[in-house]
Structure formats: C-alpha cells, structure tokens
Amino acid sequence: MTLSVQFALTPTESKRLLSKAVLQLDEVKKALDKGIIIVHPSSTTIFMLEELGFRVPEKGIWICGHISPKGLCISRKQIDTTMKPGYTVEKYAFDLVIRRGQLLPFEESELGPVLEEMDDQDLYIKTVNALDPEGNAGILLAARSTGGSIGLVLKKQKEKNFQMILPTGLEKRIPIPLSEAMKAALETKKAKGIPCGLWRLKGKIITEIEAFRQLCDVEAIPISGGGVCGAEGCILWVLRGEEQKVERAYDLCRQIQGHKLPYALEVYECKDCPKSGCDLAGAKKK
C-alpha cells in the first residue's frame, strides 16, 4: 500500500536531515573508518559533527563566511587569524579534520599538510550557496581572486583526486544558470558587507530529495516554499512511497522538527571590525 504525507521543514531542520543522510553514505562510512574527512565549517555541517559526538567550539570556529541580516560577514576568529603576519592559506586550521574517526586537535589541522596526506578514498565535505536549475552548485567567496582555502582545496583535488560531497538544502536554489550568477557576482564593486565572488564547485550533491531517499527510501517532492513566524524559507514536502517507509520518514521529520543552530555566532561589531573591503567595517559605518 502506498501513502503520501505532507511536512514542512525549515532550512535549519533540513540541515539536520542532510547531516544524517551524509553520514549514511557508503563512502563516508569507509572514510570514517580508514581515511581522512575534511569538513568545512558551516551551519549544515555543524549538525554532522554533532551527530558524530564532537564538540566543535573547541576548534574555535563552527561557521566561516555567512549571510546575516546585517549583510555578508565573516566570523571574528577567522578575521583575526587571517590578518596575522605570516599567515598563508596553507596554515588555515578551521576546517574540521577527521582522521580514522577521530577529530584532530586545532594545532594538527592546518589545511596544507592535511591535503598532502589525502588520496582518492578520502573526502572533503562542504555545503554550497547556490544551486541552479541544471543542478550546478556554486559557493560564495570573499577572496574573489584567489579563492581562499577552497582555492587550495580545488588545486590539491586535481593532484590527489579525493572526493567532494556537497550537502545543500533546496532553499539555496537560484532561478538562473550558475554561469550568469558567477558573471554578475564578479562585476560587483560594492555590497552590504563584504563583496563576494561565486565559484562553481563539482561534487556529489545531496539535497533533501536525496536525503529522504537515502534515509527512508521514499520519494520527496517539494510543492511549496516560504512561511512566517520562524518558518521563513521553509519547503513543504510531499513524501510518497510504501506506507511503512513513509511513516518512518514522517517520524524522522517529527524528530528533527524544532531544531535550531546549536551555537551563537562570534562576529565583530561593525564599528570595531578591522576587515578591509567591507562597506560596514570600522569608520565606514555610517
């Protein structure tokens, strides 16, 4: 007997769903057992780390660049670290490195040396910021010319051939081809916050559709979007399939309902921020 149900998930609830699905992928299980997984900090991957039982604040950061009501921003500790004399992207240590199931301490997580260890059985996991109608994924970059840490990751991926997994909620959809969005971002000279470029990122994309199939073996169909009273950005889903599997998916939705981001963001007050190139930083704030 088949069954269809409806359930609305907020973007944050979807992030919890995605984290559960990523951890059930065969390649992730294998890398957790015998390999290296680099997890780029984000409001999606934080839930994946929590599912594994790791306390992320000990690493000093759990989200890097982000969009907030005040504009395009970067976490305080990342600004402080990247502005230190002698800093290079090879020394970037905020990615969360898991080697054979163990989260490495901050002092052992410099990006350059870890990337040199990786091979085609290892993984880099990062959420994205844009998903176009053809399924192309894009990421925002404050370091528009060099690509920052992800620029180094992409360079080393060509040498090491490690895999990339890109979990993303469908609230990241854009209605135009990614190539058009990339061109528009490149032309930007001013922003509310830090102007960002947009780069294409190739890898295995996991949306809620793949997550429901991975976790419950049901079809997930988005039929509506938006909401109020905290449900802004939500998607209304129809979950369809065998009755027992759909009931399991419905129960899963109820389990993750109400999930919030677990930590507060540590950011500069705009008037105190030393970040160059930001229209809101320091004396530039009106």
C-alpha positions as CSV (number, residue, x, y, z in Angstrom):
1,M,0.0,0.0,0.0
2,T,1.3,3.4,-0.9
3,L,1.0,6.6,1.2
4,S,1.6,10.3,0.7
5,V,2.1,12.8,3.5
6,Q,3.0,16.5,3.8
7,F,5.5,18.0,6.1
8,A,7.1,21.5,6.2
9,L,10.8,21.7,7.1
10,T,12.6,25.0,7.9
11,P,16.1,25.4,6.4
12,T,17.7,24.6,9.8
13,E,15.6,21.4,10.1
14,S,16.6,20.4,6.6
15,K,20.3,20.9,7.6
16,R,19.8,18.3,10.3
17,L,18.2,15.9,7.8
18,L,21.1,16.4,5.4
19,S,23.7,15.7,8.1
20,K,22.0,12.4,8.9
21,A,21.9,11.4,5.3
22,V,25.6,12.3,4.6
23,L,26.7,10.1,7.4
24,Q,24.9,7.1,5.9
25,L,26.7,7.3,2.6
26,D,29.0,4.3,2.0
27,E,32.0,6.5,1.1
28,V,31.6,8.5,4.3
29,K,31.4,5.3,6.4
30,K,34.5,4.0,4.7
31,A,36.5,7.2,5.2
32,L,35.4,7.5,8.8
33,D,36.8,4.0,9.4
34,K,40.1,4.1,7.4
35,G,40.6,7.6,5.9
36,I,40.5,11.3,6.2
37,I,37.5,13.6,6.0
38,I,37.8,17.3,5.9
39,V,34.6,19.1,6.9
40,H,34.4,22.8,6.1
41,P,32.6,24.6,8.9
42,S,29.0,25.7,8.2
43,S,25.5,25.8,9.6
44,T,24.9,22.5,7.8
45,T,28.0,20.5,8.6
46,I,27.8,21.5,12.3
47,F,25.0,19.0,12.7
48,M,27.0,16.3,11.0
49,L,29.8,16.8,13.6
50,E,27.3,16.8,16.4
51,E,25.8,13.5,15.1
52,L,29.4,12.1,15.4
53,G,29.6,13.3,19.0
54,F,32.3,16.0,18.5
55,R,32.3,19.3,20.4
56,V,33.1,21.8,17.7
57,P,33.6,25.0,19.6
58,E,36.9,23.6,20.9
59,K,38.2,24.2,17.4
60,G,37.5,27.9,17.7
61,I,35.0,28.2,14.9
62,W,32.0,26.5,13.5
63,I,31.0,28.8,10.7
64,C,33.1,30.9,8.4
65,G,31.5,33.3,5.9
66,H,27.8,33.7,6.2
67,I,24.8,35.9,5.3
68,S,23.0,37.6,8.2
69,P,20.5,40.4,8.4
70,K,23.3,42.9,8.6
71,G,25.0,41.7,5.4
72,L,27.7,39.5,4.1
73,C,30.0,38.7,7.0
74,I,32.9,36.5,8.3
75,S,33.4,35.0,11.8
76,R,35.5,37.1,14.1
77,K,38.2,34.4,14.8
78,Q,38.7,33.8,11.1
79,I,39.3,37.6,10.5
80,D,41.8,37.7,13.4
81,T,43.7,34.7,12.2
82,T,43.9,35.6,8.5
83,M,45.2,39.1,9.4
84,K,48.1,37.9,11.4
85,P,51.6,38.5,10.0
86,G,52.9,35.5,8.1
87,Y,49.5,33.9,7.6
88,T,49.1,31.8,4.4
89,V,46.2,29.7,3.2
90,E,48.2,26.6,3.8
91,K,48.0,27.4,7.6
92,Y,44.2,27.6,7.6
93,A,43.2,25.4,10.5
94,F,39.5,26.0,10.9
95,D,38.4,23.1,8.7
96,L,37.4,20.1,10.9
97,V,39.7,17.2,10.2
98,I,38.6,13.7,11.0
99,R,41.3,11.0,10.7
100,R,40.1,7.4,11.1
101,G,37.1,8.5,13.1
102,Q,38.9,11.0,15.4
103,L,38.6,14.8,15.3
104,L,42.1,16.2,15.2
105,P,43.0,19.0,17.6
106,F,43.3,22.5,16.3
107,E,47.1,22.5,16.2
108,E,47.2,19.5,13.9
109,S,44.5,20.8,11.4
110,E,46.5,23.1,9.1
111,L,45.0,22.7,5.7
112,G,48.1,22.4,3.6
113,P,49.7,19.4,5.4
114,V,46.4,17.5,5.7
115,L,45.6,17.9,2.0
116,E,49.0,16.4,1.2
117,E,48.0,13.2,3.1
118,M,44.8,12.7,1.1
119,D,44.1,10.2,-1.7
120,D,41.1,9.1,-3.8
121,Q,39.5,7.3,-0.8
122,D,39.3,10.5,1.3
123,L,36.6,13.2,1.4
124,Y,36.1,16.9,1.5
125,I,32.6,17.9,2.7
126,K,31.3,21.4,2.2
127,T,27.9,23.0,1.8
128,V,27.2,25.3,-1.1
129,N,25.4,28.7,-1.5
130,A,23.7,28.3,-4.8
131,L,22.1,25.5,-6.9
132,D,20.9,26.4,-10.4
133,P,18.1,24.7,-12.4
134,E,20.6,22.3,-14.0
135,G,22.0,21.2,-10.7
136,N,25.2,23.2,-10.8
137,A,26.5,24.2,-7.4
138,G,28.2,27.5,-6.5
139,I,29.9,28.9,-3.4
140,L,30.4,32.4,-2.3
141,L,34.0,33.6,-1.8
142,A,35.2,36.7,0.0
143,A,38.6,36.1,-1.6
144,R,37.3,36.6,-5.1
145,S,40.6,36.4,-6.9
146,T,42.5,33.6,-5.0
147,G,39.6,31.5,-3.7
148,G,40.9,31.4,-0.2
149,S,41.0,28.0,1.4
150,I,38.7,26.4,-1.1
151,G,41.0,27.6,-3.9
152,L,43.8,25.5,-2.3
153,V,41.4,22.5,-1.9
154,L,40.5,22.6,-5.5
155,K,44.1,22.8,-6.6
156,K,45.0,19.8,-4.4
157,Q,41.9,17.8,-5.5
158,K,43.3,17.8,-9.1
159,E,46.5,16.2,-7.7
160,K,45.1,13.9,-5.1
161,N,41.7,13.0,-6.7
162,F,39.8,13.0,-3.4
163,Q,36.1,13.1,-3.5
164,M,33.9,16.1,-2.7
165,I,30.4,15.8,-1.1
166,L,28.2,18.9,-1.2
167,P,25.1,18.8,1.1
168,T,22.7,21.6,0.4
169,G,19.1,22.5,1.2
170,L,16.9,23.5,-1.7
171,E,16.4,26.9,-0.2
172,K,19.7,27.6,-2.0
173,R,18.1,27.3,-5.4
174,I,18.6,30.2,-7.9
175,P,16.4,30.6,-11.0
176,I,19.2,31.4,-13.5
177,P,22.2,29.4,-14.8
178,L,25.1,29.5,-12.4
179,S,27.3,30.9,-15.2
180,E,25.2,34.1,-15.3
181,A,25.2,34.4,-11.5
182,M,29.0,34.0,-11.5
183,K,29.4,36.8,-14.0
184,A,27.1,39.1,-12.0
185,A,29.0,38.4,-8.8
186,L,32.3,39.2,-10.5
187,E,31.1,42.5,-11.7
188,T,30.1,43.6,-8.2
189,K,32.0,46.6,-6.7
190,K,30.0,47.3,-3.6
191,A,28.0,45.3,-1.1
192,K,26.2,45.4,2.2
193,G,29.1,43.8,3.9
194,I,31.9,42.0,2.1
195,P,31.6,41.7,-1.7
196,C,31.7,38.1,-2.7
197,G,32.5,36.2,-5.9
198,L,30.8,33.0,-6.9
199,W,32.7,29.8,-8.0
200,R,31.4,26.6,-9.3
201,L,32.0,23.5,-7.2
202,K,31.7,20.0,-8.6
203,G,31.0,17.0,-6.4
204,K,28.2,14.7,-5.1
205,I,25.2,17.0,-4.3
206,I,22.9,15.9,-1.5
207,T,19.6,17.8,-1.2
208,E,16.6,16.9,0.9
209,I,15.4,14.8,-2.1
210,E,18.5,12.5,-1.9
211,A,18.4,12.6,1.9
212,F,14.9,11.2,2.2
213,R,15.7,8.5,-0.4
214,Q,18.9,7.7,1.4
215,L,17.4,7.5,4.9
216,C,13.9,6.2,4.3
217,D,13.7,5.1,0.7
218,V,10.8,7.5,-0.1
219,E,10.2,10.0,-2.9
220,A,10.3,13.6,-1.7
221,I,8.5,16.2,-3.8
222,P,8.8,20.0,-3.0
223,I,5.4,21.6,-3.6
224,S,5.6,24.9,-1.8
225,G,8.1,27.3,-0.2
226,G,8.1,30.1,2.4
227,G,6.4,30.8,5.6
228,V,6.1,33.1,8.6
229,C,6.7,33.1,12.4
230,G,10.1,31.4,12.1
231,A,9.2,29.3,9.0
232,E,10.6,31.8,6.5
233,G,12.5,29.9,3.9
234,C,10.8,26.6,4.6
235,I,9.8,24.0,2.0
236,L,6.6,22.0,2.1
237,W,7.3,18.4,1.1
238,V,5.1,15.6,-0.1
239,L,6.7,12.3,1.0
240,R,5.4,9.4,-1.1
241,G,6.1,5.6,-1.2
242,E,5.4,2.4,0.7
243,E,3.3,3.1,3.8
244,Q,5.8,1.8,6.3
245,K,8.7,3.7,4.8
246,V,6.6,6.9,4.5
247,E,5.6,6.6,8.2
248,R,9.3,6.2,9.1
249,A,10.1,9.4,7.1
250,Y,7.2,11.3,8.8
251,D,8.5,10.2,12.2
252,L,12.0,11.4,11.2
253,C,10.6,14.8,10.3
254,R,8.9,15.0,13.7
255,Q,12.2,14.1,15.4
256,I,14.1,17.0,13.7
257,Q,11.2,19.5,14.0
258,G,12.2,22.5,16.0
259,H,16.0,22.0,15.7
260,K,18.0,25.3,16.0
261,L,21.6,26.1,15.3
262,P,23.5,25.0,18.5
263,Y,25.9,27.9,19.0
264,A,25.9,31.7,18.8
265,L,28.0,33.3,16.1
266,E,31.1,35.2,17.2
267,V,31.4,38.2,15.0
268,Y,32.7,41.7,15.3
269,E,30.5,44.7,16.0
270,C,30.8,46.5,12.7
271,K,32.2,49.7,14.3
272,D,35.1,47.6,15.7
273,C,35.8,45.3,12.7
274,P,39.2,45.6,11.0
275,K,38.2,43.8,7.9
276,S,39.2,45.6,4.8
277,G,36.9,45.8,1.8
278,C,33.7,45.7,3.9
279,D,31.3,48.6,3.5
280,L,30.2,48.2,7.1
281,A,33.5,47.9,8.9
282,G,35.1,50.4,11.2
283,A,35.0,54.1,10.2
284,K,33.0,53.2,7.0
285,K,29.9,52.5,9.1
286,K,27.5,55.5,9.0
